[in-house]
Amino acid sequence: MTTQEELVARLRPLGMRLTPQRLAVAEVVVNSGDHPTVKEIFERVKEFFPYVTLATVYSTLGVLEQAGIVRELPFPKQSRYDANLTPHANLVCLSCSCVVDSDVGQDTVAELRRLVEQGASFQISSQRVDFYGWCPACAAKCPAPETAVPV
């Protein structure tokens, strides 16, 4: 868990005005394991700062992304934000749309990145690996994919 003091130390050199609302936005994103959407970030911060605006959320996310603290994960319906910038795989639920980091495979993703960069003589700035399926809660509510009737 990243503390507010650690965030201040990383953000102050960027010249960002560090209001309590902006720090709250940063804390929510950096300490969330669920890759929140802008709306989810806004709602979480609003619990503590009822007068926070969406503009503050968007501008703070922009600064955090430019600083290399978070990255936007675009999806067809809406973007999500990830503070885990190390090579890893995301698990995306096809039913509830939740996105979480995989607990396994980080070394494999890092090795794949290294091999691609080395073999293709290509300087990679980032990568994204997503696996789509059903989270445990959604899998328990619906039939297994192999027994589901095709649409």
C-alpha positions in Angstrom: 0.0 0.0 0.0 1.4 3.4 -1.0 1.2 6.1 1.6 0.2 9.7 1.1 3.7 10.8 2.0 5.1 8.5 -0.8 2.7 10.0 -3.3 3.6 13.5 -2.3 7.3 12.7 -2.8 6.6 11.4 -6.3 4.2 14.1 -7.3 5.8 17.3 -5.9 8.6 17.3 -8.4 6.0 17.4 -11.2 4.7 20.8 -10.2 1.2 19.4 -9.5 -0.8 21.4 -7.0 -1.3 18.8 -4.3 -4.8 19.4 -3.0 -6.4 16.8 -0.7 -8.8 15.9 -3.5 -6.0 15.2 -5.9 -4.1 13.2 -3.4 -7.2 11.2 -2.7 -7.6 10.4 -6.4 -4.0 9.3 -6.5 -4.4 7.1 -3.4 -7.5 5.5 -4.7 -5.9 4.5 -8.0 -2.5 3.5 -6.6 -4.0 1.4 -3.8 -6.8 -0.3 -5.9 -6.3 -3.8 -7.1 -9.4 -3.7 -9.2 -8.4 -1.4 -12.0 -11.1 1.2 -11.3 -12.9 3.2 -14.0 -13.1 7.0 -13.8 -16.6 6.7 -12.4 -15.5 4.3 -9.7 -12.6 6.5 -8.8 -14.9 9.5 -8.7 -17.4 7.7 -6.4 -14.7 6.5 -4.0 -13.1 9.9 -3.7 -16.6 11.6 -3.3 -17.2 9.6 -0.1 -14.4 11.6 1.5 -14.6 14.8 -0.6 -18.2 15.4 -1.6 -17.4 18.4 -3.7 -14.7 16.7 -5.9 -15.4 17.1 -9.6 -14.9 14.8 -12.5 -12.6 17.4 -14.0 -10.3 17.0 -11.0 -10.4 13.2 -11.4 -9.6 13.4 -15.1 -6.8 16.0 -14.7 -5.2 14.0 -11.9 -5.3 10.8 -13.8 -3.6 12.6 -16.7 -0.8 13.8 -14.5 -0.4 10.4 -12.9 -0.2 8.8 -16.3 2.4 11.3 -17.6 4.4 10.7 -14.5 4.4 6.9 -15.1 2.5 6.2 -11.9 -0.5 4.7 -13.5 -1.6 3.7 -17.0 -4.9 3.7 -18.8 -6.2 0.4 -20.0 -8.7 1.2 -22.8 -11.5 -1.3 -23.1 -14.5 -1.1 -25.6 -17.0 0.1 -22.9 -14.7 2.3 -20.7 -11.1 2.7 -19.7 -9.7 1.4 -16.4 -6.6 2.5 -14.6 -3.8 0.3 -13.4 -1.0 1.2 -11.0 0.9 -2.1 -11.5 3.4 -1.1 -14.2 5.4 -4.3 -13.9 4.9 -7.0 -16.6 1.9 -9.0 -15.7 -1.4 -10.4 -17.0 -4.8 -8.9 -16.4 -7.8 -11.2 -15.8 -11.0 -9.7 -17.4 -14.4 -11.1 -16.5 -16.7 -11.3 -19.5 -19.8 -11.1 -17.3 -19.2 -8.4 -14.7 -16.3 -6.7 -16.5 -14.0 -6.7 -13.4 -10.3 -6.6 -14.1 -7.7 -7.9 -11.7 -4.0 -8.7 -11.9 -3.1 -12.4 -12.2 -1.2 -13.8 -9.3 0.8 -16.0 -11.6 2.8 -15.6 -14.9 4.6 -12.3 -14.2 8.0 -13.9 -15.0 6.6 -15.4 -18.2 5.2 -12.1 -19.3 8.5 -10.4 -18.5 10.5 -13.1 -20.4 8.1 -12.8 -23.4 8.7 -9.0 -23.5 12.5 -9.5 -23.3 12.4 -12.1 -26.1 10.2 -9.9 -28.4 12.3 -6.8 -27.8 15.6 -8.8 -28.4 14.4 -10.9 -31.3 12.6 -8.1 -33.2 15.1 -5.4 -32.4 12.2 -3.4 -31.2 12.3 -1.0 -28.2 9.1 -1.8 -26.3 7.7 1.0 -24.1 4.9 -1.1 -22.6 2.9 -4.2 -23.1 -0.5 -5.5 -22.1 -1.6 -9.1 -21.7 -5.3 -9.8 -21.0 -7.0 -13.1 -20.4 -10.8 -13.2 -20.8 -13.1 -15.5 -18.9 -15.2 -15.6 -15.8 -14.3 -14.5 -12.3 -15.1 -17.0 -9.5 -18.4 -15.2 -8.5 -19.7 -15.1 -12.1 -18.5 -18.6 -12.9 -20.5 -19.9 -9.9 -23.7 -18.2 -11.2 -23.7 -19.5 -14.8 -23.0 -22.8 -16.4 -19.4 -23.7 -17.3 -18.4 -22.2 -20.7 -17.9 -25.6 -22.3 -21.5 -26.6 -21.4 -23.1 -23.3 -22.3 -25.4 -23.2 -25.3 -23.9 -21.2 -28.1 -25.8 -18.0 -29.0 
